[in-house]
Amino acid sequence: MNLDNLPTSNLVIPRWMQGRRVSLQAMPGIPLGFESGFMLGAFEHCGGARYLPTWWLSREVEGRRVLHFDTVAAIACEFGLPTNLLDAVITQESGYKSWVISSAGAMGIMQIMPGTARQLDLANPFNPMANMRAGARYLRQQLDRFGRVDLALAAYNAGPERRALKRGYVPAIPETRNYVRAITTNWARLTRLGVETTDAEIRGNVAMTAVLASGYRSVELLRYDGLNVSNPM
């Protein structure tokens, strides 16, 4: 793969992050290589995204987010996910901390459980890129299975075998409902921020063409505003 052809985001760095110059070659968020299975040519078909700082995240989270953003955009492209959605999931799961382990045993930047890691052949859950690719793949599986973003997010959080999910409802688990609401709210916020490139309609059509060409099943990728997860749409 010719790395010169990889699209890198036009970073808009907030003033508090401009203390010193950082070489792009040294930034861990730049996708310098992918494991086997990366969809060759995907960058040519996806719309891409550019980083913009948020107003609701802390400095610490925003600092980690900017370092990983290009990798997130590339992996979202690979698995046919909206960049903003994957960004919101990672922010909710770990705040972009690649080293954390939850009290339940979930690991890494996308908080993948040990059993799920084995299922996805994730050998090193603390490698940010490997963890993000496994998490994106798992989220894509749930989107293909349930066909709706709210249900896919609930499955990611609570497990896909919940009876409510099979009936088309978000499980009546406070943590899960809060999780779905938080992610879809931040997804909408990111979209309004203009994280997606300004010619969104053109790039959206190109990205959808890429997703359809990849063989992934189309799902209902709605922009959620004021989601009431107790009333599935």
N, C-alpha and C positions, 0 to 999 in steps of 0.2 A: 504494500500500500504506500502510495506517495504521500508522505506527511505534509508536503507543501500544499496539497489540495484540501486538507481538512479545514472546515470553516471554524474560525475562532470568533468568539463573541466580541462585540465592541463594548468593552467594559466601561461602565460609568461608575467611577469609584467615588464614594462619599468622602468629604474632606477629612473626616477623622481616620480614614484608612490610607491617607496619602503621606504617611510619615517617611517612607523610604521606597525606593524603586525596587521592584521585584522582577527578576528575570522570568519570562514566561516558561523557559525551559525547566525552571526549578519548581514551577507551580504544580502540585500534585493533582489539580483538577483538570489539567490539559490531557486529553486522551492520546497518549503517545503509543498505545498499542492495545490490541484486544485479543482475547482468547479465541480459539477456533469457534466458529459458529457466528461470528459477527457478519452481518448482512453486507457483503461487499457492495460498494456503490451506494449505500444508504444515504450518505451525506449528499449525494447528488440529487436525491429525490425529496428529502425532508426539507421543510420550510426553515428550520433553524430557529434559534431564539437568542436574544441578547440579554445579558444580565442588567438588572436595575435594582438598586437597593430598596428594601421595604421600609415602612415606617413603624411596623408593629413588632419587629424582631429586635433582640438585644444586639449590642455590638459584637459580643462573642459569637452568637449564632450567625450573624451576618458575615463576620470575618471568615468563618468556616464555609458558609454558603458560597461566597464568591470564589473561593479556591476550588470548589468542586463543581461549579455550575456548568462548565463546558462538558465535563464527563456526564453529568446528569442529562444534558441536552442530547448528547450522542447516544446514550443508552435508551432514552425515551424514544428516539428515532428508530433504534434497532428493534424495539419491541412494539412499535406502533402505538405509543402512549403520548398524550399531550405532555409537553415538558412541564407546564405549570402544575399538572396533576402530580407527576412524580416528585417534583420539587416540594409540593405541599405535604406529600406523604412522608418524605424523608425528614422534613422539618418537624412534623408531628411525632414521628417515631423516635428520633434521637437528637434533634437539634444539630444534625450533621456531625455527631460524635461517632467516630468509627471504632472506638475502644470500649464502649459501654456494654454492660450485661445487666439485664433487668432482673428483678426479684424472681420472675418466672423462668429465667434462663434464656430469654431472647437476646440475641447477640448482634453487635455491629451496627452499622449506620442505618440499616433498614430493619433492625431488631428481628432477626430470623430465628425461629425456634430450632433446637437441635434436630428434631425429627424432620422438619421441613428442609433444613440444611442437607441432611442425608438424602432426602428425596430429590433435591435439586443438584446433588453432587457438588455441594459447596464445601471445598476442602478447608479453606481458611476464611472464616466469617469475619475476621478483623482486617481483611484486605478490602479497602473501601470500594474499589472498582468491582471486584468479584462479588462482594455483598450486594452492591447496587444492581448488578446484572441478574443475580439470583432473585432479588426482591422484585425487580421489574418483570422478570419472567413469571414469577408466582402471581403478581397482580394481573398480568395479562391473562393467565390461566383463569383467574376468577372472573375477569371481564368476559372472556369467551364462554364461560360456564353459565353465568347469571344474566349477562346482557345488559346490566345496568350498573352505573358507577357506585351508587349508594350500597347496593348489595355486594358488589365486589370488594368495596372497602370494609364492609362489615365482616365478610368472609376472611379477609386478610387479618383482621383484628381478633375475631372470635373463633375462626375455623370454619371451613366450608360445609361441614356436615350438620350444622344447626337446622332444626326442623323449620324454624321461621323462615330461613333463607330459601328453603325448598318450596315454601308456600308464597314466596315473593315479598316477605317482610324483613325489615331490619330487626334482629332479635331485641327483646325487651331487656337489654342489659345496659344499665346507665353508662358504663365505661364505653361500650361499643357505640351507643347512640351519640355520646359526646365526641367520640373519635370521628365518626362520620360527619357530624356537624362541623367540627373544627376544620377538617380537611377540605370539605366542600366550600366552606366560607373562605378559607385562605386561597383556594383555587380561584374563586370568583375575584378576590382581592388582587391576586397576581395578574389575572386577565385584565382587570381594570387599570392596573399599573402600567400596562403596555409592555409586559415582559416579552410577549410574543412580538415579532417584528411588525413594523407599522403597516406594511402591506399585508395585513393578516388574512384577508379574503383570498388573495392570490396564493399566498404561501399555504393557507389551509387547504385549498384545493389540491395543490401539489402534494402536500403531506398525506391527504386522504388517498390520492392515487397510489402513493407508495405503500400505504397500509393495505389497500385492496390488492396490490400486486404481491404483497408478502404472503398472502394466503390467510391472514388473520380474519376471523369473523367480525363483521361490523357490530358495534355495540352502541348503546344510547349514551353518547358522550355529551351530556347536558351541562350547561353552565348553571350551577346551583346558586340561587339567591334566596335567602330566607328559607332554607330547607327545613321542613318538618319531617324528621325521619320516622315518626310514628305513622305518617300517612304516605306510603310509597306512591311514587308517581307512575 
